[in-house]
């Protein structure tokens, strides 16, 4: 196994962990489409990084963070939903990004290329992912409380608006880092698909967040290994593996429901047939 593949697996695993954990909140908040659309806003930042010869990650993060702040501000000041605002930013940013991105770098920007990961990239992914996981763990209970009832959250002195902004900041970090793995067009799947898959088979909220985090890492690493073995582009393979895991959890969930229904029916039949004394 080459150094590039080892570094790729490190980045893929850590980004998958962070994306799965952050994505579990996004699915609970019913913002899955927002997460997907927000990822495309990074393209102009990537393009500027390439054109002006500075780190494209910094350009992507800057573009994402600015769009997150604009969305957060306009959502508070207007009657428009986050979905509508991100949708407008998405199409505008994607159009600008495609126009200004050099053609030779466009495919890598859109679909990623984690095989070009260096030691510096791997160390950066470790630092960013650890920060995202730690901060998400800190705000997770309060974010769940906000989803249950904003009024209840405010009654216990939770700063709802600032927590939402902090969460958007974490999403931008994950998306900017994940672009290296699957590109701007597909990084939304890295955030959303593991969380949806985990929701199919999780009996409790605690298990849901754990499984979402683990499935993010598993789908990312399996996709990188399969792409290396088959010489296919990494980004699409990672997403296909993630969707395959989702379909597997869907089948498991349906089978469990059928088994539960059959067991309940059998219990009722036995209780009806059993004679009553007294």
C-alpha positions as CSV (number, residue, x, y, z in Angstrom):
1,X,0.0,0.0,0.0
2,X,1.5,3.3,-1.1
3,X,1.9,6.4,1.1
4,X,-0.7,8.2,-1.0
5,X,-3.3,5.5,-0.2
6,X,-2.5,5.5,3.5
7,X,-2.9,9.3,3.6
8,X,-6.1,9.0,1.6
9,X,-7.5,6.5,4.0
10,X,-6.6,8.7,7.0
11,X,-8.3,11.7,5.4
12,X,-11.3,9.6,4.3
13,X,-11.8,8.0,7.7
14,X,-11.6,11.3,9.7
15,X,-13.6,13.3,7.2
16,X,-16.2,10.5,7.2
17,X,-16.4,10.4,11.0
18,X,-16.9,14.2,11.2
19,X,-19.3,14.3,8.2
20,X,-21.4,11.5,9.6
21,X,-21.7,13.1,13.1
22,X,-22.5,16.6,11.7
23,X,-24.9,15.0,9.2
24,X,-26.8,13.3,11.9
25,X,-28.0,16.7,13.2
26,X,-28.7,17.9,9.7
27,X,-31.0,15.0,9.0
28,X,-32.8,15.5,12.3
29,X,-33.2,19.2,11.5
30,X,-34.7,18.2,8.1
31,X,-32.0,20.2,6.3
32,X,-30.5,17.4,4.1
33,X,-31.1,19.3,0.9
34,X,-29.6,22.4,2.4
35,X,-26.4,20.5,3.2
36,X,-26.2,19.2,-0.4
37,X,-26.8,22.6,-1.9
38,X,-24.4,24.4,0.5
39,X,-21.6,22.2,-0.7
40,X,-21.7,23.6,-4.2
41,X,-21.1,27.2,-2.9
42,X,-17.4,26.1,-2.4
43,X,-16.7,26.0,-6.1
44,X,-15.9,29.8,-6.6
45,X,-13.6,29.7,-3.6
46,X,-11.8,26.7,-5.0
47,X,-11.5,28.4,-8.4
48,X,-10.0,31.6,-6.8
49,X,-7.5,29.5,-4.9
50,X,-6.4,27.8,-8.2
51,X,-6.3,31.1,-10.1
52,X,-4.5,33.1,-7.5
53,X,-2.2,30.3,-6.4
54,X,-3.2,29.9,-2.8
55,X,-4.6,26.9,-0.9
56,X,-7.9,26.0,-2.5
57,X,-9.1,24.6,0.8
58,X,-8.9,28.1,2.3
59,X,-10.8,29.5,-0.7
60,X,-13.5,26.9,-0.4
61,X,-13.9,27.4,3.4
62,X,-14.1,31.2,3.0
63,X,-16.8,30.9,0.3
64,X,-18.7,28.4,2.4
65,X,-18.5,30.4,5.6
66,X,-19.5,33.6,4.0
67,X,-22.5,31.9,2.4
68,X,-23.4,30.3,5.8
69,X,-23.3,33.7,7.5
70,X,-25.4,35.3,4.7
71,X,-28.0,32.5,5.0
72,X,-28.1,32.8,8.8
73,X,-28.5,36.6,8.7
74,X,-31.1,36.7,5.9
75,X,-33.1,33.9,7.5
76,X,-33.3,36.0,10.7
77,X,-34.2,39.2,8.9
78,X,-36.6,37.9,6.2
79,X,-39.4,35.4,6.0
80,X,-37.4,33.2,3.7
81,X,-36.4,29.7,4.7
82,X,-32.9,28.4,4.8
83,X,-33.7,26.0,2.0
84,X,-34.8,28.9,-0.3
85,X,-31.8,31.1,0.5
86,X,-29.3,28.3,0.1
87,X,-31.0,27.3,-3.2
88,X,-30.4,30.8,-4.6
89,X,-26.8,30.9,-3.4
90,X,-26.2,27.4,-4.8
91,X,-27.2,28.1,-8.4
92,X,-25.4,31.4,-8.4
93,X,-22.2,30.1,-6.9
94,X,-22.2,27.0,-9.1
95,X,-22.6,29.1,-12.3
96,X,-19.8,31.5,-11.2
97,X,-17.5,28.7,-10.2
98,X,-17.8,26.8,-13.5
99,X,-17.2,30.0,-15.4
100,X,-13.9,30.9,-13.6
101,X,-12.5,27.5,-12.8
102,X,-9.7,26.5,-15.2
103,X,-10.9,23.6,-17.4
104,X,-7.9,21.5,-16.5
105,X,-8.8,21.6,-12.8
106,X,-12.6,21.6,-13.2
107,X,-13.1,17.8,-12.9
108,X,-10.9,17.5,-9.8
109,X,-12.8,20.4,-8.2
110,X,-16.2,18.9,-9.0
111,X,-15.4,15.2,-8.1
112,X,-12.3,15.4,-5.9
113,X,-9.1,13.4,-6.0
114,X,-8.1,12.1,-2.6
115,X,-5.3,10.1,-4.1
116,X,-3.2,13.3,-4.3
117,X,-3.3,13.7,-0.5
118,X,0.0,14.7,1.1
119,X,1.2,14.4,4.7
120,X,0.2,18.0,5.2
121,X,-3.3,17.3,3.9
122,X,-3.6,14.3,6.3
123,X,-2.4,16.3,9.3
124,X,-4.8,19.1,8.4
125,X,-7.7,16.7,8.1
126,X,-6.8,15.2,11.5
127,X,-6.9,18.7,13.1
128,X,-10.1,19.9,11.4
129,X,-12.0,16.6,12.0
130,X,-11.0,16.4,15.7
131,X,-12.1,20.0,16.2
132,X,-15.4,19.4,14.4
133,X,-16.1,16.2,16.4
134,X,-15.3,17.9,19.7
135,X,-17.4,21.0,19.1
136,X,-20.3,19.0,17.7
137,X,-20.3,16.8,20.8
138,X,-20.4,20.0,22.9
139,X,-23.5,21.5,21.2
140,X,-25.3,18.3,20.3
141,X,-27.7,18.1,23.3
142,X,-28.6,21.8,22.9
143,X,-29.2,21.5,19.2
144,X,-31.5,18.5,19.8
145,X,-33.4,20.6,22.4
146,X,-33.7,23.5,19.9
147,X,-35.2,21.0,17.4
148,X,-37.7,19.8,20.0
149,X,-38.8,23.3,21.0
150,X,-37.0,26.7,20.5
151,X,-39.2,28.2,23.2
152,X,-38.1,25.5,25.7
153,X,-34.4,26.0,24.7
154,X,-34.7,29.8,25.2
155,X,-36.3,29.3,28.6
156,X,-33.1,27.6,29.8
157,X,-31.0,30.5,28.4
158,X,-29.9,28.7,25.2
159,X,-28.6,31.2,22.6
160,X,-30.5,29.7,19.7
161,X,-29.4,32.0,16.9
162,X,-25.7,31.7,17.8
163,X,-25.9,27.9,18.2
164,X,-27.4,27.7,14.7
165,X,-24.5,29.8,13.4
166,X,-22.0,27.6,15.2
167,X,-23.6,24.6,13.6
168,X,-23.4,26.1,10.1
169,X,-19.7,26.9,10.8
170,X,-19.1,23.2,11.6
171,X,-20.9,22.2,8.4
172,X,-18.7,24.5,6.3
173,X,-15.6,23.0,7.9
174,X,-16.7,19.4,7.1
175,X,-17.8,20.3,3.6
176,X,-14.5,22.2,2.8
177,X,-12.5,19.2,4.1
178,X,-14.7,16.6,2.3
179,X,-14.2,18.3,-1.0
180,X,-10.7,16.7,-1.2
181,X,-12.4,13.2,-1.0
182,X,-15.5,13.5,-3.2
183,X,-15.5,17.0,-4.7
184,X,-18.0,19.8,-4.6
185,X,-20.8,18.0,-6.5
186,X,-20.8,14.9,-4.2
187,X,-19.6,16.1,-0.8
188,X,-23.2,16.6,0.3
189,X,-23.7,12.9,0.1
190,X,-20.9,12.3,2.5
191,X,-22.8,14.4,5.1
192,X,-26.3,13.1,4.4
193,X,-26.2,9.4,3.3
194,X,-24.6,7.9,6.4
195,X,-27.0,9.7,8.7
196,X,-30.0,8.5,6.7
197,X,-28.7,5.0,6.7
198,X,-28.1,5.1,10.5
199,X,-31.6,6.4,11.0
200,X,-33.0,3.2,9.4
201,X,-31.6,0.9,12.1
202,X,-31.0,3.1,15.2
203,X,-33.3,2.3,18.2
204,X,-32.3,5.4,20.1
205,X,-30.8,8.9,19.5
206,X,-27.5,7.9,21.1
207,X,-27.2,4.9,18.7
208,X,-28.2,7.1,15.8
209,X,-25.4,9.5,16.3
210,X,-22.8,6.8,16.9
211,X,-23.9,4.7,13.8
212,X,-24.0,7.8,11.6
213,X,-20.5,8.7,12.6
214,X,-19.2,5.1,12.0
215,X,-21.0,4.6,8.7
216,X,-19.5,7.9,7.4
217,X,-16.0,6.5,8.0
218,X,-16.8,3.0,6.7
219,X,-18.3,4.3,3.4
220,X,-15.4,6.7,2.9
221,X,-12.7,4.1,3.5
222,X,-14.4,1.3,1.5
223,X,-15.0,3.7,-1.4
224,X,-11.3,4.7,-1.4
225,X,-10.1,1.1,-1.4
226,X,-12.5,0.0,-4.1
227,X,-11.6,3.0,-6.3
228,X,-7.9,2.2,-5.9
229,X,-8.5,-1.5,-6.7
230,X,-10.7,-0.7,-9.8
231,X,-8.9,2.4,-11.0
232,X,-12.2,4.4,-10.9
233,X,-12.6,8.0,-9.7
234,X,-12.8,8.0,-5.9
235,X,-15.6,10.5,-5.4
236,X,-18.4,8.6,-7.2
237,X,-17.3,5.3,-5.7
238,X,-17.4,6.6,-2.2
239,X,-21.0,7.9,-2.8
240,X,-22.1,4.6,-4.4
241,X,-20.7,2.6,-1.4
242,X,-22.6,4.9,0.9
243,X,-25.8,4.5,-1.0
244,X,-25.2,0.7,-1.0
245,X,-24.9,0.8,2.8
246,X,-28.2,2.9,3.0
247,X,-30.0,0.3,0.9
248,X,-28.7,-2.5,3.2
249,X,-29.9,-0.7,6.3
250,X,-33.3,-0.1,4.6
251,X,-33.6,-3.9,3.9
252,X,-32.6,-4.7,7.5
253,X,-35.2,-2.2,8.8
254,X,-38.0,-3.6,6.7
255,X,-37.1,-7.2,7.7
256,X,-37.1,-6.2,11.4
257,X,-40.5,-4.6,11.0
258,X,-41.9,-7.7,9.4
259,X,-40.4,-9.9,12.1
260,X,-41.9,-7.7,14.8
261,X,-45.3,-7.7,13.2
262,X,-45.2,-11.5,12.8
263,X,-44.1,-11.9,16.5
264,X,-46.9,-9.7,17.7
265,X,-49.5,-11.5,15.6
266,X,-48.3,-14.8,17.0
267,X,-48.5,-13.6,20.6
268,X,-52.1,-12.4,20.1
269,X,-53.2,-15.7,18.6
270,X,-51.7,-17.6,21.5
271,X,-53.3,-15.3,24.0
272,X,-56.7,-15.8,22.3
273,X,-56.4,-19.6,22.2
274,X,-55.2,-20.0,25.8
275,X,-58.1,-20.9,28.1
276,X,-59.2,-18.5,30.8
277,X,-59.5,-19.7,34.4
278,X,-61.7,-17.7,36.7
